[in-house]
Amino acid sequence: MNQTLLGMLDGGARAASAGPALIERRGEAYVEVSHPALRAAIDAAARALVTSGVRKGDVIGVWLPNGLDYLAAEFAAAAMGAAVLGINTRYGVFELSNLMTAGRLTAIVLPARFLDLDFAGRLGAGFATARDAIPDLVAPSILVADADGADLARFDIGGGAIELALEGPAAPCGDAGEPSAAVNYFTTSGSTGAPKLAGHDQQSVTIHSPLIAAAFDMRPGDVVLGVLPFCGVFGFNIAMAALASGATCLVDPMFDARAALAAMARFKVTQAFGGDDLFARLHEVWLEDPVDLPHLRRGAIAEFEGRAATLAAWARASFGAELTGVYGSSEVLSFAMSRPVLGDCAAQVKGGGLPLSDRMAFRIADPETGAILPRGAPGELQARGYNVLLHYLGNPAATARAFTADGWFRTGDLASDDGEAGFTFLCRNSDALRLRGFLVEPAEIEQFLMSHPGVDTARVVGVRTARGDAPVGFVTVTDKTLTGEALVRFCKSGLAAFKAPARVEILDSFPVTVGTNGAKIRTEELKRIAQDLVVASG
């Protein structure tokens, strides 16, 4: 078995024969990237990482859209024995500063330009904020992808800035990676408001990727849709499974439903994965201009908007493709469970299913007492196995809290063990929000709102809409001139756009319940008010 990422990639290349590793959208064109070309790009990226000071055991931030640059940096870091922290391109100053303080990044790889996003400005402001919290924080070096004449000095925050050039000859980087060494950290929301960074080692990825490929019938010559961000565990696992199996990954740096549907037809996509929000956008475009997708066979669909069964029925009736439900997270990897094809679309798209391997295990426990519950009883899902995180980076206290005394990981999800049918995911055991496919803890948005000098206390709740959860903020203020509209703009200036509240309401005081443990804000009352506000505003 190939137990390092580079070994896994080389095995997939041998299986693929002459097929390309990637088909990448660049502007309006699509470019095929062969396995030798990908390997050469990895060698060049490794050379650049060494030049920028990256060494074995370091953590680098990869703040890039999906593409060759991202994968070259990913595999180069793995070959050097370093780990990657994926950073969403939409992240703002607040999120970036949190990742810098928690991750203690040696280097950050970013694009010179992508859409209209100000990477240099956010980078500088994020590091300044992080340095306020940790005065001795060392500035990471910066590697700028697709520099194309860009002024590199704009990106230098004290650690130097160089171009990530993937063209030209580079000596083979070799493979100094170790199976048990951390290779990826994925962001996940924590109860403190700042993201936690869930770490996995190389062997967890190399064990898991072929299992995903087998579960979804990925073969050499297949083409797998890779539009979910590689910085997240869902998109990352899809790309790794495709490359491990010798399939081709169809890569787009930015999901556009119309372009994606046309590319699926043109390049004969065989597997597609995403939330029902993603498939719904494909469906809307398809209804306007139907295309045939005769090669589409399999896929996974996660239910965020309550439309998974309808969309699975569309895929089956229109293309003969089967979409099934899955379960996973940053801590236990995506596709930890998968549903088989059952015939009944409503049953086969439910979250959960059977574990992909007997090398992982799950059980259901009472979330209050920890007692193991009988089959069929709902409780907290707990996990152990190769797929469970190593630790939360820089947060040993959170790591310790996440595990039971006998070594099982507490997922924080409610589920039931349904025997031969596998496990059924019920809901998060919290008030977490699902915003445009990303799981977000309300406390993170609350903390940012309270960073405004005029805000005293903040609470954020979710309102269910036809497009998924919408966050609504409630605040009490010390600055009586503040408006809700101004606070929404404030959030948009520092948070990823999908995290910004749909509206912010200013209250004289919060509704509370006074009990033996003190006064607690009545979250359910805020949810009711928020629902009424959203309904009233149309």
FENRA-V951116 format. One record per pair of residues at least 24 apart in sequence whose C-alpha atoms are under 10 Angstrom apart, sorted by the first residue. I is the first residue (numbers start at 1). J is the second residue. If there is no record, write none. Layout:
# FENRA-V951116
i:j
I:J
I:J
This chain:
# FENRA-V951116
i:j
1:203
1:206
1:207
2:179
2:202
2:203
2:206
2:207
2:244
3:177
3:178
3:179
3:180
3:201
3:202
3:203
3:204
3:205
3:206
3:207
4:75
4:78
4:79
4:81
4:175
4:176
4:177
4:178
4:179
4:180
4:181
4:183
4:201
4:202
4:203
4:204
4:205
4:206
4:207
5:74
5:75
5:76
5:77
5:78
5:79
5:175
5:177
5:178
5:179
5:183
5:201
5:202
5:203
5:204
5:205
5:206
5:240
5:244
6:39
6:42
6:74
6:75
6:76
6:77
6:78
6:79
6:174
6:175
6:176
6:177
6:202
6:206
6:244
7:79
7:175
7:177
7:206
7:244
8:202
8:203
8:205
8:206
8:207
8:209
8:210
8:240
8:241
8:243
8:244
8:245
9:35
9:38
9:39
9:75
9:206
9:240
9:241
9:242
9:243
9:244
9:245
9:246
10:35
10:36
10:39
10:243
10:244
10:246
11:243
11:244
11:245
11:246
12:210
12:220
12:240
12:241
12:242
12:243
12:244
12:245
12:246
12:247
12:248
13:38
13:39
13:220
13:243
13:244
13:245
13:246
13:247
14:220
14:244
14:245
14:246
15:219
15:220
15:221
15:243
15:244
15:245
15:246
15:247
16:219
16:220
16:221
16:222
16:243
16:244
16:245
16:246
16:247
16:248
17:220
17:221
17:246
18:220
18:221
18:246
19:220
19:221
19:222
19:223
19:246
19:247
19:248
20:221
20:223
20:243
20:246
20:247
20:248
20:249
20:250
21:68
21:221
21:223
21:242
21:243
21:244
21:246
21:247
21:248
21:249
21:250
22:67
22:68
22:223
22:224
22:226
22:239
22:242
22:243
22:247
22:248
22:249
22:250
22:251
23:67
23:68
23:223
23:224
23:225
23:226
23:248
23:249
23:250
23:251
23:252
23:263
23:267
24:66
24:67
24:68
24:226
24:249
24:250
24:251
24:252
24:253
25:66
25:67
25:250
25:251
25:252
25:253
25:254
25:259
25:260
25:263
26:67
26:251
26:252
26:253
27:252
27:253
28:259
30:250
30:251
30:252
30:263
31:250
31:251
32:248
32:249
32:250
33:68
33:248
33:249
34:248
35:243
35:246
35:248
37:68
37:166
37:167
38:68
38:69
38:71
38:72
38:75
38:166
39:72
39:75
39:76
39:172
39:173
40:72
40:166
40:167
40:168
40:169
40:170
40:171
40:172
40:173
41:68
41:69
41:71
41:72
41:73
41:75
41:76
41:165
41:166
41:167
41:168
41:169
41:170
42:68
42:69
42:70
42:71
42:72
42:73
42:74
42:75
42:76
42:77
42:79
42:166
42:170
42:172
42:173
43:72
43:73
43:75
43:76
43:79
43:166
43:169
43:170
43:171
43:172
43:173
43:174
44:72
44:73
44:76
44:164
44:165
44:166
44:167
44:168
44:169
44:170
44:171
44:172
44:173
45:69
45:70
45:71
45:72
45:73
45:74
45:75
45:76
45:77
45:143
45:145
45:164
45:165
45:166
45:167
45:170
45:173
46:72
46:73
46:74
46:75
46:76
46:77
46:78
46:79
46:80
46:164
46:166
46:170
46:171
46:172
46:173
46:174
47:76
47:164
47:165
47:166
47:170
47:171
47:172
47:173
48:73
48:76
48:143
48:162
48:163
48:164
48:165
48:166
48:170
49:73
49:76
49:77
49:80
49:82
49:106
49:107
49:108
49:109
49:141
49:142
49:143
49:162
49:164
50:76
50:77
50:80
51:141
51:143
51:162
52:106
52:107
52:108
52:140
52:141
52:142
52:143
52:159
52:160
52:161
52:162
52:163
52:164
53:106
53:107
53:140
53:141
53:159
53:160
54:80
54:81
54:82
54:105
54:106
54:107
54:140
54:141
55:80
55:81
55:82
55:83
55:106
56:80
56:81
56:82
56:83
56:176
56:177
56:181
57:81
57:82
57:83
57:177
57:181
57:182
57:183
58:82
58:83
58:84
58:103
58:104
58:105
58:106
58:107
58:182
58:183
59:83
59:84
59:85
59:103
59:104
59:105
59:106
59:107
59:108
59:182
59:183
59:184
59:185
59:393
60:84
60:85
60:86
60:100
60:103
60:104
60:105
60:106
60:107
60:108
60:109
60:140
60:141
60:142
60:184
60:185
61:85
61:86
61:87
61:96
61:99
61:100
61:103
61:104
61:105
61:106
61:107
61:108
61:109
61:110
61:140
61:142
61:185
61:231
62:86
62:87
62:88
62:89
62:107
62:108
62:109
62:110
62:111
62:143
62:230
62:231
63:87
63:88
63:89
63:90
63:91
63:96
63:108
63:109
63:110
63:111
63:119
63:144
63:231
64:88
64:89
64:90
64:108
64:109
64:110
64:111
64:112
64:113
64:114
64:144
64:145
64:229
64:230
64:231
64:253
65:89
65:90
65:110
65:111
65:114
65:227
65:228
65:229
65:230
65:231
65:251
65:252
65:253
65:254
66:226
66:227
66:228
66:229
66:230
66:231
66:235
66:236
66:239
66:251
66:252
66:253
66:254
66:255
67:226
67:227
67:229
67:230
67:249
67:250
67:251
67:252
67:253
67:254
68:166
68:251
68:253
69:109
69:110
69:111
69:145
69:146
69:164
69:165
69:166
70:109
70:110
70:111
70:145
70:230
70:231
71:230
71:236
71:239
71:240
72:166
73:109
73:164
73:166
74:183
74:184
74:230
75:175
75:177
75:183
76:173
76:174
76:175
76:177
77:175
77:176
77:177
77:183
77:184
78:175
78:176
78:177
78:178
78:179
78:181
78:182
78:183
78:184
78:201
78:202
79:173
79:174
79:175
79:176
79:177
79:178
79:183
80:173
80:174
80:175
80:176
80:177
80:178
80:183
81:175
81:176
81:177
81:178
81:179
81:181
81:182
81:183
81:202
82:106
82:176
82:177
82:178
82:181
82:182
82:183
82:184
83:177
83:181
83:182
83:183
83:184
83:185
83:199
83:200
83:201
83:202
84:108
84:182
84:183
84:184
84:185
84:186
84:199
84:231
85:183
85:184
85:185
85:186
85:187
85:197
85:198
85:199
85:231
85:232
85:393
86:184
86:185
86:186
86:187
86:197
86:229
86:230
86:231
86:232
86:233
86:236
87:185
87:186
87:187
87:229
87:230
87:231
87:232
88:187
88:229
88:230
88:231
88:232
88:496
89:114
89:115
89:117
89:119
89:229
89:231
89:496
90:117
90:119
90:495
90:496
90:497
90:498
90:499
91:117
91:119
91:122
91:494
91:495
91:496
91:497
91:498
91:499
92:117
92:118
92:119
92:121
92:122
92:123
92:125
92:126
92:491
92:492
92:493
92:494
92:495
92:496
92:497
93:119
93:121
93:122
93:123
93:124
93:125
93:126
93:127
93:128
93:129
93:130
93:493
93:494
93:495
93:496
94:122
94:125
94:126
94:127
94:129
94:130
94:194
94:444
94:445
94:447
94:448
94:451
94:491
94:493
94:494
94:495
94:496
95:126
95:194
95:195
95:444
95:448
95:494
95:495
95:496
96:122
96:123
96:124
96:125
96:126
96:127
96:129
96:130
96:494
96:495
97:122
97:123
97:124
97:125
97:126
97:127
97:128
97:129
97:130
97:131
97:132
97:133
97:194
98:126
98:127
98:129
98:130
98:133
98:193
98:194
98:195
98:196
99:126
99:127
99:130
99:187
99:194
99:195
99:196
99:197
100:126
100:127
100:129
100:130
100:131
100:134
100:137
100:138
100:139
100:140
101:126
101:127
101:129
101:130
101:131
101:133
101:134
101:137
101:138
101:394
102:130
102:194
102:195
102:196
102:197
102:392
102:393
102:394
102:395
103:185
103:196
103:197
103:392
103:393
103:394
103:395
104:130
104:137
104:138
104:139
104:140
104:393
104:394
105:137
105:138
105:139
105:140
105:141
106:138
106:139
106:140
106:141
106:142
106:159
107:139
107:140
107:141
107:142
107:143
107:159
107:160
107:161
108:139
108:140
108:141
108:142
108:143
108:144
108:161
109:140
109:141
109:142
109:143
109:144
109:145
109:161
109:162
109:163
109:164
110:142
110:143
110:144
110:145
110:146
110:147
110:155
110:163
110:164
111:143
111:144
111:145
111:146
111:147
111:163
111:164
112:143
112:144
112:145
112:146
112:147
112:148
112:149
112:150
112:151
112:152
112:154
112:155
112:163
113:144
113:145
113:146
113:147
113:148
113:150
114:146
114:253
114:254
115:254
119:154
119:155
120:152
120:153
120:154
120:155
120:156
120:157
121:154
121:155
122:155
122:493
122:494
123:154
123:155
123:156
123:157
124:154
124:155
124:156
124:157
124:158
125:157
125:494
126:157
126:494
127:157
127:158
128:157
177:202
178:202
178:203
179:203
179:204
179:205
179:206
180:204
180:390
181:390
182:389
182:390
182:391
182:393
184:231
184:233
184:236
184:389
185:231
185:232
185:233
185:330
185:331
185:389
185:390
185:391
185:392
185:393
186:231
186:232
186:233
186:236
186:329
186:330
186:331
186:333
186:389
186:392
186:393
187:231
187:232
187:233
187:330
187:331
187:392
187:393
187:439
188:232
188:233
188:329
188:330
188:331
188:392
188:438
188:439
188:440
188:441
189:330
189:432
189:433
189:438
189:439
189:440
189:441
189:442
189:443
189:444
190:398
190:432
190:440
190:441
190:442
190:443
190:444
191:398
191:430
191:432
191:441
191:442
191:443
191:444
192:441
192:442
192:443
192:444
192:447
193:440
193:441
193:442
193:443
193:444
193:445
193:446
193:447
193:448
194:441
194:443
194:444
194:445
194:447
194:448
195:392
195:440
195:441
195:443
195:444
196:330
196:331
196:391
196:392
196:393
196:394
196:395
196:398
196:399
197:330
197:331
197:389
197:391
197:392
197:393
197:394
197:395
198:233
198:329
198:330
198:331
198:332
198:333
198:388
198:389
198:390
198:391
198:392
198:393
198:395
198:399
199:330
199:331
199:332
199:388
199:389
199:390
199:391
199:392
199:393
200:330
200:331
200:332
200:333
200:386
200:387
200:388
200:389
200:390
200:391
200:392
201:386
201:387
201:388
201:389
201:390
203:386
203:387
204:332
204:333
204:385
204:386
204:387
204:388
204:389
204:390
205:236
205:237
205:240
205:241
205:333
205:386
205:387
206:240
206:241
206:244
207:357
207:359
207:386
207:387
208:237
208:240
208:241
208:244
208:333
208:334
208:335
208:336
208:356
208:357
208:386
208:387
209:236
209:237
209:238
209:239
209:240
209:241
209:242
209:243
209:244
209:245
209:335
210:240
210:241
210:242
210:243
210:244
210:245
211:241
211:244
211:245
211:335
211:336
211:356
211:357
212:237
212:238
212:240
212:241
212:242
212:244
212:245
212:334
212:335
212:336
212:337
212:338
212:356
212:357
213:237
213:238
213:240
213:241
213:242
213:243
213:244
213:245
213:246
213:247
214:241
214:245
214:356
215:298
215:299
215:335
215:337
215:338
215:339
215:340
215:356
216:241
216:270
216:271
216:272
216:297
216:298
216:299
216:300
216:322
216:323
216:324
216:338
216:340
217:245
217:270
217:271
217:297
217:298
217:299
218:242
218:243
218:244
218:245
218:246
218:247
218:248
218:270
218:271
218:297
218:298
219:244
219:245
219:246
219:247
219:248
219:270
220:244
220:245
220:246
220:247
220:248
221:245
221:246
221:247
221:248
221:270
222:246
222:247
222:248
222:249
222:267
222:268
222:269
222:270
222:271
222:295
222:296
223:247
223:248
223:249
223:250
223:264
223:267
223:268
223:269
223:270
223:271
223:272
223:295
223:296
224:248
224:249
224:250
224:251
224:264
224:267
224:268
224:269
224:270
224:271
224:272
224:273
224:296
224:298
224:299
225:249
225:250
225:251
225:252
225:260
225:263
225:264
225:267
225:268
225:269
225:270
225:271
225:272
225:273
225:274
225:299
226:250
226:251
226:252
226:253
226:255
226:260
226:271
226:272
226:273
226:274
227:251
227:252
227:253
227:254
227:255
227:256
227:260
227:272
227:273
227:274
227:278
228:252
228:253
228:254
228:255
228:273
228:274
228:275
228:278
228:437
229:253
229:254
229:255
232:329
232:330
232:334
232:438
233:328
233:329
233:330
233:331
233:332
233:333
233:334
233:335
234:273
234:274
234:328
234:329
234:330
234:333
234:334
234:335
235:273
235:274
235:334
236:333
236:334
237:333
237:334
237:335
238:271
238:272
238:273
238:274
238:334
238:335
242:271
256:281
256:282
257:281
257:282
257:283
257:284
257:285
257:286
258:282
258:283
258:284
258:285
258:286
258:288
258:289
259:285
260:285
261:285
261:286
261:289
261:290
261:291
261:292
261:293
262:286
262:291
262:292
262:293
264:291
264:292
264:293
264:295
264:296
265:291
265:292
265:293
265:294
265:295
265:296
266:292
266:293
267:293
267:295
268:292
268:293
268:294
268:295
268:296
269:293
269:294
269:295
269:296
269:297
269:298
270:294
270:295
270:296
270:297
270:298
270:299
270:321
271:295
271:296
271:297
271:298
271:299
271:300
271:321
271:322
271:323
272:296
272:297
272:298
272:299
272:300
272:301
272:321
272:322
272:323
273:298
273:299
273:300
273:301
273:302
273:323
273:324
274:299
274:300
274:301
274:302
274:303
274:323
274:437
275:300
275:301
275:302
275:303
275:304
275:305
275:307
275:308
275:325
275:436
275:437
275:438
276:300
276:301
276:302
276:303
276:304
276:305
276:306
276:307
276:308
276:309
276:310
276:311
276:312
276:437
276:468
277:301
277:302
277:303
277:304
277:305
277:306
277:307
277:308
277:311
277:436
277:437
277:466
277:467
277:468
278:302
278:304
278:436
278:437
279:307
279:308
279:311
279:312
279:315
280:305
280:307
280:308
280:310
280:311
280:467
282:311
283:311
283:314
283:315
290:318
291:318
291:319
292:318
292:319
293:318
293:319
293:320
293:321
294:318
294:319
294:320
294:321
295:319
295:320
295:321
296:320
296:321
296:322
297:321
297:322
297:323
298:322
298:323
298:324
298:341
299:323
299:324
299:325
299:326
300:324
300:325
300:326
300:327
300:335
300:338
300:339
300:348
300:349
301:325
301:326
301:327
301:348
301:349
301:350
301:351
302:326
302:327
302:328
302:349
302:350
302:351
302:352
302:437
303:349
303:350
303:351
303:437
303:468
304:434
304:435
304:436
304:437
304:438
304:467
304:468
304:469
305:434
305:436
305:437
305:464
305:465
305:466
305:467
305:468
305:469
306:466
306:467
306:468
307:346
307:349
307:466
308:345
308:346
308:348
308:349
308:350
308:351
309:344
309:345
309:346
309:347
309:348
309:349
309:350
310:345
310:346
310:349
311:345
311:346
311:349
312:344
312:345
312:346
312:348
312:349
313:343
313:344
313:345
313:346
314:345
316:343
316:345
322:348
322:349
323:348
323:349
324:348
324:349
324:350
324:351
324:352
324:353
325:349
325:350
325:351
325:352
325:353
325:424
325:425
326:350
326:351
326:352
326:353
326:354
326:355
326:424
326:425
327:351
327:352
327:353
327:354
327:355
327:423
327:424
327:425
328:352
328:387
328:411
328:425
329:388
329:411
329:413
329:439
330:387
330:388
330:389
330:411
331:383
331:387
331:388
331:389
331:390
331:391
331:392
331:402
331:409
331:410
331:411
332:360
332:383
332:384
332:385
332:386
332:387
332:388
332:389
332:390
332:409
332:411
333:386
333:387
333:388
333:389
334:387
336:360
336:361
336:362
336:383
336:387
336:388
337:362
337:422
337:423
337:424
338:422
338:423
339:421
339:422
339:423
339:424
340:421
340:422
347:421
348:421
350:423
350:424
350:425
350:426
351:415
351:423
351:424
351:425
351:426
351:427
352:415
352:416
352:417
352:421
352:422
352:423
352:424
352:425
352:426
353:417
353:418
353:419
353:420
353:421
353:422
353:423
353:424
353:425
354:417
354:418
354:419
354:420
354:421
354:422
354:423
354:424
355:422
355:423
357:385
357:386
357:387
358:385
359:384
359:385
359:386
359:387
360:384
360:385
360:386
360:387
360:388
361:385
361:386
361:387
361:388
361:408
362:408
362:409
362:417
362:422
362:423
363:408
363:410
363:415
363:416
363:417
363:423
364:410
364:413
364:414
364:415
364:416
364:417
364:423
365:410
365:414
365:415
365:416
366:414
367:410
367:412
367:413
367:414
367:429
370:404
370:410
373:416
373:417
374:416
374:417
374:418
375:416
375:417
375:418
375:419
375:423
376:415
376:416
376:417
376:418
376:419
376:423
376:424
377:415
377:416
377:417
377:418
378:414
378:415
378:416
378:417
378:418
378:424
378:425
378:426
379:412
379:413
379:414
379:415
379:416
379:417
379:425
379:426
379:429
380:410
380:411
380:412
380:413
380:414
380:415
380:416
380:425
380:426
380:427
380:428
380:429
381:408
381:409
381:410
381:411
381:412
381:413
381:414
381:415
381:416
381:417
381:423
381:424
381:425
381:426
381:429
382:407
382:408
382:409
382:410
382:411
382:412
382:413
382:414
382:415
383:407
383:408
383:409
383:410
383:411
384:408
384:409
384:410
385:409
431:460
431:461
431:462
431:523
432:461
432:462
432:469
433:460
433:461
433:462
433:463
433:464
433:468
433:469
433:470
433:471
433:499
434:462
434:464
434:468
434:469
434:470
434:471
434:498
434:499
435:462
435:467
435:468
435:469
435:470
435:471
435:498
435:499
435:500
436:467
436:468
436:469
436:470
436:498
436:499
437:468
437:469
437:498
438:498
438:499
439:499
440:471
440:498
440:499
441:499
442:471
442:472
442:473
442:499
444:495
444:499
445:471
445:472
445:473
445:491
445:495
445:499
445:500
445:501
446:473
446:474
446:475
446:501
448:490
448:491
448:494
448:495
448:500
449:473
449:474
449:475
449:487
449:488
449:490
449:491
449:494
449:500
449:501
449:504
450:475
450:476
450:477
452:477
452:479
452:487
452:490
452:491
453:477
453:478
453:479
454:478
454:479
454:480
454:481
454:482
454:487
455:479
455:480
455:482
455:487
455:506
457:507
457:509
457:510
458:504
458:505
458:506
458:507
458:510
459:504
459:510
459:521
459:523
459:526
460:501
460:504
460:523
460:526
460:527
460:530
461:501
461:523
461:524
461:526
461:527
461:528
461:529
461:530
461:531
462:501
462:502
462:526
462:527
462:528
462:530
462:531
463:502
463:527
463:528
463:529
463:530
463:531
463:532
463:533
463:534
463:535
464:527
464:530
464:531
464:534
465:531
465:534
465:535
469:502
470:498
470:499
470:500
470:501
470:502
470:503
470:530
470:531
470:534
471:498
471:499
471:500
471:501
471:502
471:503
471:504
471:527
471:530
472:500
472:501
472:502
472:503
472:504
472:505
472:526
472:527
472:529
472:530
472:531
472:533
472:534
473:500
473:501
473:502
473:503
473:504
473:505
473:506
473:526
473:530
474:501
474:503
474:504
474:505
474:506
474:507
474:509
474:510
474:526
474:529
474:530
475:504
475:505
475:506
475:507
475:508
475:509
475:510
476:505
476:506
476:507
476:508
476:509
476:510
477:506
477:507
477:508
477:509
480:506
482:506
502:534
503:530
503:533
503:534
504:530
505:529
505:530
505:533
